[in-house]
Amino acid sequence: MRQQLRPALVVLGLLTLITGVLYPLAVTAVAQVVFPDQANGSLIERDGQIIGSEWIGQSFDDPRYFWGRPSATSPTPYHAAASAGSNDGPLSPALASRVKDRIEALRATDPGITDPIPVDLVTASASGLDPHISPAAAYVQVPRVARERGLDETVVRELVADHIEERQFGILGEPRVNVLKLNLALDDLTP
């Protein structure tokens, strides 16, 4: 038995060292050299202070800002450690009620919305953390943001158009707008 136990423990120790220490250190080192921004969370800084990440949404409820998708994390919105969808299906009464409440809240805040409200403004993404909205969801908010900031709607529309990110490699995903980046550009126009 001792003849079998010693080699098994040596292999266990060796594989633990390789797969549990050396490999993670090598991957981390390569990531820090090749993709340092992404490896450190794609953080966005303003005046030397970290204000967010490109990949995790933030809660904006001031009418002067563009609003993102609702967060599915609770009790704290956009809490990365609590990332999860609601698991409510399309026939769920709870989902239908939340969507109805969100539509009513959007229309109450901006009675000028006459177009249909894009689905991404009233439903959370699968992770509950999505920092992007569709161009349609951004454009439907232009009149409110322009009015609240005292800007011409054309200027705000152009700002949205400038922040549309196209499909990755021209085929993957959908065109999208990063809400945090758009709101930072809006603050650059009118603090």
C-alpha positions in Angstrom: 0.0 0.0 0.0 2.8 2.4 0.8 4.2 1.8 -2.7 1.0 3.1 -4.2 0.3 5.9 -1.7 3.6 7.7 -2.1 3.4 8.1 -5.9 -0.2 9.1 -5.7 0.6 11.9 -3.2 3.6 13.0 -5.3 1.3 13.2 -8.5 -1.4 15.0 -6.4 1.2 17.6 -5.2 2.7 18.0 -8.6 -0.7 18.5 -10.4 -1.8 20.8 -7.6 1.3 22.9 -8.1 0.9 23.0 -11.9 -2.9 23.5 -12.2 -3.5 25.4 -9.0 -0.5 27.7 -8.9 1.7 27.8 -12.0 -1.1 27.8 -14.6 -3.2 30.6 -12.9 0.0 32.7 -12.5 0.9 32.2 -16.1 -2.5 33.1 -17.4 -2.7 36.2 -15.1 0.8 37.3 -16.3 -0.1 36.9 -20.0 -3.4 38.7 -19.4 -1.7 41.6 -17.6 0.8 42.0 -20.5 -1.4 41.4 -23.5 -4.8 42.8 -22.2 -4.0 44.9 -19.1 -7.2 47.0 -19.3 -9.5 44.0 -19.6 -7.6 42.0 -17.0 -8.2 44.7 -14.5 -11.9 45.1 -15.1 -12.1 47.6 -17.9 -12.5 50.4 -15.3 -13.5 53.9 -16.4 -11.7 56.7 -14.6 -12.5 60.4 -14.4 -10.2 62.8 -12.7 -8.1 60.0 -11.3 -11.2 58.4 -9.6 -12.7 55.1 -10.7 -16.4 55.6 -11.5 -17.4 52.3 -13.1 -16.6 49.5 -15.4 -17.4 49.2 -19.1 -19.0 45.8 -18.5 -21.2 46.4 -15.4 -24.3 48.6 -15.6 -25.0 51.4 -13.1 -28.2 52.8 -11.8 -29.2 56.1 -13.3 -32.6 57.5 -12.3 -32.0 61.2 -12.7 -34.1 62.4 -15.7 -31.0 64.4 -16.9 -29.3 61.1 -17.7 -30.0 58.2 -20.0 -31.3 55.2 -18.2 -30.1 51.6 -18.7 -31.7 48.2 -18.4 -33.3 47.3 -15.1 -31.0 45.3 -12.9 -32.1 41.8 -11.8 -29.8 41.8 -8.8 -31.3 42.5 -5.4 -31.4 44.0 -3.0 -28.6 46.2 -4.5 -29.0 47.0 -8.3 -26.0 46.0 -10.5 -24.3 44.1 -7.7 -21.8 41.9 -9.6 -21.6 39.3 -6.9 -25.3 38.7 -7.1 -25.5 38.4 -10.9 -28.5 36.3 -12.0 -31.6 36.5 -14.0 -35.1 36.4 -12.5 -35.9 33.1 -14.2 -39.4 34.3 -14.9 -40.7 33.1 -18.2 -42.7 35.1 -20.8 -46.0 33.9 -19.3 -45.0 34.8 -15.7 -47.5 37.1 -14.0 -44.7 38.6 -11.9 -42.7 39.5 -15.0 -45.8 41.0 -16.7 -46.5 43.1 -13.6 -42.9 44.4 -13.4 -42.9 45.2 -17.1 -46.2 47.0 -16.7 -44.9 49.0 -13.7 -41.7 50.0 -15.5 -43.7 51.1 -18.6 -46.0 53.2 -16.4 -43.0 54.7 -14.6 -41.3 55.6 -17.9 -44.4 57.2 -19.3 -45.0 59.1 -16.0 -41.5 60.5 -16.0 -41.6 61.3 -19.7 -45.2 61.8 -20.9 -43.9 62.8 -24.3 -43.0 59.2 -25.1 -45.5 58.2 -27.8 -43.5 55.5 -29.5 -43.5 52.0 -28.1 -41.0 51.6 -25.3 -38.1 49.3 -26.3 -38.1 46.0 -24.4 -34.6 46.5 -23.0 -35.8 49.5 -21.0 -38.4 47.4 -19.1 -36.7 43.9 -18.9 -33.4 42.9 -17.2 -30.7 41.0 -19.1 -29.9 37.5 -18.3 -27.0 38.5 -16.0 -28.9 41.5 -14.6 -25.8 43.6 -15.1 -25.9 44.7 -18.7 -24.3 48.1 -19.2 -25.8 48.5 -22.7 -29.1 49.5 -24.2 -30.2 49.3 -27.8 -30.0 52.5 -30.0 -33.8 52.5 -30.0 -33.8 52.6 -26.2 -31.4 55.6 -26.2 -33.2 57.5 -29.0 -36.6 57.2 -27.2 -35.0 59.0 -24.2 -33.5 61.8 -26.2 -36.4 64.3 -25.8 -36.4 63.9 -22.0 -32.7 64.2 -21.6 -32.5 67.2 -24.0 -35.4 69.0 -22.2 -33.9 68.3 -18.7 -30.4 69.6 -19.8 -31.6 72.5 -21.9 -30.0 71.1 -25.0 -31.3 70.9 -28.6 -32.6 67.4 -29.4 -30.4 67.3 -32.5 -27.2 67.6 -30.4 -28.3 64.8 -28.1 -29.3 62.6 -31.0 -25.8 63.1 -32.5 -24.3 62.2 -29.2 -26.2 59.0 -29.1 -25.2 58.2 -32.8 -21.6 58.8 -31.9 -21.8 56.2 -29.1 -23.4 53.4 -30.9 -21.1 50.4 -30.8 -21.5 48.2 -33.9 -21.6 44.4 -34.0 -18.4 42.7 -33.0 -16.5 41.7 -36.1 -19.6 43.0 -38.1 -21.6 39.9 -37.3 -21.7 39.1 -33.5 -24.3 40.7 -31.3 -26.5 43.7 -32.0 -25.6 47.4 -32.2 -25.6 48.8 -28.6 -24.9 51.9 -26.6 -22.9 51.9 -23.3 -25.0 54.0 -21.0 -22.2 55.0 -18.7 -20.0 56.2 -21.5 -22.9 58.1 -23.1 -23.8 59.8 -19.8 -20.1 60.8 -19.2 -20.1 62.4 -22.7 -23.4 64.1 -21.8 -21.7 65.5 -18.7 -18.9 66.8 -20.8 -21.5 68.8 -22.8 -23.4 70.1 -19.8 -22.0 69.3 -16.3 
